[in-house]
Structures are given as C-alpha cells and as structure tokens.
Amino acid sequence: MHFAVFVLVVLGAASAQENPILLASKDFLNDVIAQDKHLTMQYVVHNIGSDVANDVSIDDSVGFPTTDFEVVTGSLEATFDQIPAGANVTHVVVIKPLISGMHNFIPAKVSYKNSNGDELVTFSSFLDNNPILSTTEYNRKYSPHLVDWLIFIALCSPVLLIPFLMWNRSHSKYEALAAKAKKN
C-alpha cells in the first residue's frame, strides 16, 4: 500500500516537472491604504517549472469592483504571450479606493496553457482583510497639521511676547537711568 502511494507521488512529481508551474504574488507597494489616495498593486508571476507557460493572463477585476475602486493607471487584467521556464514577469496597476473600512483583498486569478494546450489555473497570494482609512482619519494620522501648529503659535505668542515686552521696557528704562548716573 505504501509503495503504491510512493509510486503515484513520484509519477505525479515527474509529470509536474514537464509542465510549467506558475507562482503568483500580489502585494501593495504602499505602506498605508486610504480612501481617495493612490494604491499601487504589484503582481509578480514566476515560472518554476521546466516548460514554457503560454497565453498567461492575470485577472483581478473581481477583487476590485468599479463601485469601490477606480483604476488610475494600468489595468486589472494583463496578458503575456509566454513566460519561459525559470523566468518571471511583473505587472503594476494603480487604483484609488472610493470607500473606507475593511476590504477583503482576494487572490488574483492566473490562467495559462502548457505546451499541450491544456488550460491551467492558479491564484496569487492572499492579502486578507486590510483597513482602508477614511480621508479624515488619514489626514488626522499623516498630515503635517500646519493649521494646528499655526493656531498653537498664535495662542502661545501673547503669553511669551507680553512678559518679554514688559521686561524689555523696564530693562531699557533702568539701563537709561544707569547710563545717566554714570555720566554724573
């Protein structure tokens, strides 16, 4: 029994070595995902098999519905004529989230054909649920808060300026009296 399973595994591995084997990854190039901010997605497809992969297509349109995301640059679908054995290809798309909250970034579908013309399908890596920050939350966390600092400076200025002006006036007055006393 164990020998039969071993033979099947060896035969399966041998037949898999003759086919292209594609590994696909999907990743964000941004540190923060925010509503109405550009989000750069990168897809990398590696052919680790010993045969060329033909008619390779990446489709991630299901993961980014047009009601929730706007494509800024590139396309959520990409095709490559072939990926040689041991080679890789990269595809980048820039999208803009139109919503905020948690979003499930599902894997992209990668379909390709082997040298026999058989259709094979794999999926990219899974990014799980990730928060998309609202515009106000993003601004609160990552903006330089220039208006806040200007208000702070405007409120602190009188507290510092009035005592300084009072000291400077009395200091000038006593310096003038001291200079008059030295002359006499």
Disulfide bonds with the S-S distance in Angstrom:
none
